[in-house]
Amino acid sequence: MMREIAIQREITFRKVGEGTGKSMDQDSFDEHYLQLFLWDEDAKKLVGGYRIGVVGKIRATAGDSGIYTSTLFGFSAELLDLLHDGIELGRSFVVPEYQGHPFVLSLLWKGIGAFVSRNPQHRLLFGPVSISNDYSHLSRSLMVEYLRQDRMHGNWSDMVRARSPFRSALEEIDSLSEMGSDLFHKCATVEAVNATVMDMDGMGIPVLLKHYLKLNARVLDFNVDADFGDALDVLIVTDLLDAPDQTIKRYFGAEGWENLRAYHAVTGRDCAWFGSTETLHGGTTFPILPWHFRCLRAMAKFDSGCVHWRPRRQHWIVGEACSRMLITHTKIVRIHLWALHRSATWLLKALANCHSAHL
């Protein structure tokens, strides 16, 4: 089966200007990675697949160099430790005759959902998502600049470096703006970028990249892979607990989703973007979040390590590192977080007291 997967991967990747240029796409990493594949039982054909790497097991048996993504990006030891319980996803493909089928990607992700449901410690998914060299340099630059402006992971992106960094066509974008097209500034949303790229190249943002963005994925860096048709690799990381509930339920099922959340509630590790200990403005210490983070989901949106709360035109932001701002429509109060592990009720009460004390 591995041989057929390798052959179909190469055929599929070549059709979009990628691939190894060999008869099949197989490397030494396949020996210690898992292969998730979709099979059409009626037609007796391979439909598509994913390659899955369980980071903790790989580091234990093959070392850090056994992680495929490390050939494209240099990771700090600290970041690898943060990703230790995660899984690397890569080499995703759908054979040409099944592309455009409305359920293929969903079925593959149901397979990922089944795997994670049985192994709920793997809430973090990461890996490279390719943007083919079939796109013009300007289109790829627009996608990269949008992601840099809107989707970068504020802390973790400083702990990884591309081995062959992408060079954006900023000068070309600037010259177009000076001529009155204001191209980049029109691309403030993923929909606008998709429409602009479609106009220029006849194809929009890659389907898989859009899929990850819908899961609230964050970007760490960009690399050009000369060994894979000069594909532009966007290194993304997704915290499944940060993804929209309904989207994840579609792949995990309601029971699988609740099992994942319950597992991390028990272990006290609900918010991967957060640090573990904090303190409040003025030196007062109080415990505030994550194992009751699910209590906040009805009123809050968790976005790249920040919780946004907006009742009556007020909102607060609790962020990724040790120092963030509490913001209302009248005051800005600096807070420092401490020991993110108690109830949502305590959090809201503490923030209300903090706000009242500064009015």
N, C-alpha and C positions, 0 to 999 in steps of 0.2 A: 504493500500500500504506500510505503514511503516513496518508492520510485515513481508511482503514478502522481502523487502529490507534487513531487519535485518537477516532473515534466510539465504538469498543468500550471504550476506556478510560473515557470519560465515562459510558457506560451502566453499566459495572461499578461505578465509584466511587459513582454516585448511589444504587445499591441498598443501599449500606452507609452512607448519610448523608454521603458526601463528594462530590467533584467540583467543577467550576468553575461550574456553572450555565449553561454555554453548550452549543451544539449538539455540540461536540466538545472534547476536552481536548488542545489543541495550543498550544505557546508558542514563543518565539524560540530557546529552548535546543534544541529538536528539530532545528534546522538544523545544529548542530555536534556532536550526540550520535549514537551508534550505536543502532539499534533491533534488539533480539533478540526474535524472535517465533516462536511455535509454531503450525504449520499442520496442520490435519486434511486430508490429501490426499483421503481418500475422500469426506468431506462437503463439501470445498472451503470450509472455514470457518477463520477465525482463532480460535485457542484461548486464547492469552495472550501475554504479552510482558514485557520488561524494557527500560528505557532505560539505556544504558551511556555513561558519560563517562570518557574517558582523561585524567586530570588534567594530566599533563605537556603533552599536545598542546593541551588547552583553554587552559592558561595561556600557551602560546606564541602562540596565534592570537587568542584573545579576552580574555586577561588573567584575573586572579583573579575578576573579576565575571562571567566566562563560566561559572563553576561554579554550577549551579542551587542547590545547598545553601547557597551564600553569601547567597541571598535570605532564608533562614530563620534562619541562624546567622552570627554574626560570627567569623571565624577569625583567629587571630594569624598573622603571616607565618611564624613558626617552625613552626606546625602545618601550614600549607600546604606548606612545604618537606618536612616529614616524610611528607606524603601525596602528594608529587609523582609518585611512581611507582605510585600506587594507581589504582583505578578507582571512580567513583561509580556506585552502583546505585540506581535509583529507578523510579517509575511502574510498579511491577510489578502485573500484573493477570491474572486468569483469568476469561474470560467466564462468566456465570452458569450456562449449561447444562453446562459442564464442571467446575464447582466440585464438590468432593467426589470427583472421580476420583482414584484412588490414585497415579497416575503423572504427573500434569500438572506439579506443582511439581518433581518429580524430573527430568523431561525438560527443563524450563527451566534447571535447574541443571546439567544435563549440557551444555547450550549454553554456559553461563558457564564450565564446566570446560574445554570445548574452546577457548574464547577465551583463557583464562589459560594453558592448556597451550602454546598457540602464542606467547604473550607472557608468559613466566614471571616477568618483572620485576614484574608486577602482583600481588604477594602480598597487598596490603592492599585490602580492600573496605570501602567506607563509604557511608553515605547515610541518609536519613530513613525510618523504618518507622512507618506510620500506625496510630493507635488511634482509631477512629471516634468521633464525637460521639454515636453511638447508645448508647454505654456511659454509664452514670450517672457523675456527677462523682466519687462515692465510689469506684466501681470503677476509674476511671482513676487516682484518687489512690492506691489500694492498689497498683496495678501500678507506678506511678511510685515509691512509697516502697520497694517491694521492690527495684526496679532500683537505686535510690540506695543502698540498704544492701548489696546483694550484687553488683552488676554494673558499677559505675562504673569508668572508667579513671582510676587514681589521679593520673597526671601530665597526660595530655592533656586531661582535662576542665577543667583550669584555663586552657587556651588557646583556649577557644571559649565564646561567650555567645549564648543564644537571643535573637532579636530581639523575640519576644513570649513571655516565659517563662510556663510553666504554673504556676498557683497551686493547690497541693494543698489538699484539704479536711482538713487536719490537725486542726482544731478538732473537726470532726465525728467523725473517727476517735478522737480522745481522749475525746470524750463517750461514744461507744459503749463504749470500754474501761472508763470509769468506771462504766458501768452493768452491768459484769460480762461483757460479750461478749468483751473482750480481742481484738478483731478483728484488729488489725494484728499482734500478737504470734503469732497463729495462722498468719499468712501468712509463715512463715520460709523456705519453699521455693516454687519455681515451681509445683509440683503443688498445693500448698495454696492459693496465690493463684488458680490456675486454677479450683479447685473452689469457692472463695468467690465469685469473680466470676460463675461459672456459676449459683450459687444466687441471686445478687442480680439478674442481668440476663438469664439464660437463654442466655448465650453465654460461652465461655471466652476466655482470652488469644488475641489474633489469631494465626492459623496462621503467618504470616510471621515474626512476632516470636518465636514459639516455635522456629521453624526456625533463626533466627540465634542464639538462646541455646544451641541444641544444638551450634552451631559455635564455642562459647566467645566469642561477640561481647561487646564491652565498650561501655558507654554513655558518651556525652560530655555530652549535655544534652537538654532537653525544650523544645519550642516549640509554640505553638498557631497554626495557619495559618488566619487568618480568610478567606483567599481560596479555601480548599479545604474548606468546610463545617465550619470550626472543628475540623478534625482535629488530634489531638495527635501531633506528630512526635517520635519517639524517634531521636535521632542515634546511630547505632551504627558501630563499626569492628570489622572481623574480620581477624585475621592468619591466613591459610590454614595457615601452619606451626604455629599453635597449636590448630587444629581437630583433632578426633579422626581418627586415620588412616583407620579403616574408613568413616567418613562421607564424607571427601573422596575416597577411592578409588571410592566409589559414583558420584560425579559426574565425576571426572577419569580414572578407570581407573587401574590399577596403574602403567602406563608413564607416564601424564601426571603422576601424583603424584610418582613418582621423578624425573622431569625437573624438576619445580618445586623439589624439595628439592636436587637436584644443582646447579641453577643458583645457588641462594643459598648452597650450600656453597662453590662456586668463588669467588663474589664476597665471601664472608666476612660475609654479612648475614643470618644465620639468625634472629635474635631481634629483631623490630621493637620490642618493649617495652623492650629494654635500651639503655643508653648505649653509647658506643664505647670509653671508656678508664676504668680503675679501678686501685686499689691495695689491698693487704692490711693487716690489723690490725698495728700496730707499725711501719709504714713499709716493710715488705717488699713488693716488687712481684713479681707473677707473672702470666703470661697464663692465662686460664681458659676461655673458651667461644667464641662460637658456631659456628664452622664445623664442629665435630664435635658439635653439639647433637643431631643425629639419633642419635648413639651412646648418648645418655642416655634416649631415649624409652622404651626397654624397662623402665627402672627409675624413671622420673620423669614427673611430670605438669607440663607448662608451663602456668601459669595466671596471666594478666594480668601477665606480666613476672616471675613468681616460679616458680622450680623447686622442687618439693617432693620430698624423698627420704625414704623411710620404711623402712629395714631395721631390724629388731629394735627397734622402738619409738623409733628416733631419726629425726630429720629435720632437713634444713637448708633454709634459704630464701635464695635469691639474688634480689635484687629489681630494680625498675625503674630506680632512679636511682643515686646514687653511694654510698649508705650503707645497708647492711642488716644483719640479724642472722643469725648462725649459731646454730642452736638444737639442743640435744640434750635428753634427759630429765634431765640433771644440770647442764648449764652453758649459759650464753648468752655468745657471743663476738661482738663487733662486727667486721665485716669491711668493707673497701672494695674494690670490684671494679676491675680494671685490664685493659684490652686484651682484651676478650672474643673470643679467636680461636684458642685452642689445643685440645689434645685433652681428651676426657672423662677419660682416665686421669690426666693431670696435675691436672685439677680435683679428682678424688676423692682423690688422694694429698695434694694441698696442703691440702684441707679436713681430712683425717684427721690430718695433722701439726699443723694449727692446733688441732684438738680435743684432741690428746694434750698439747700444750704448755700447755693451760689446765685440765687435770684436777687 
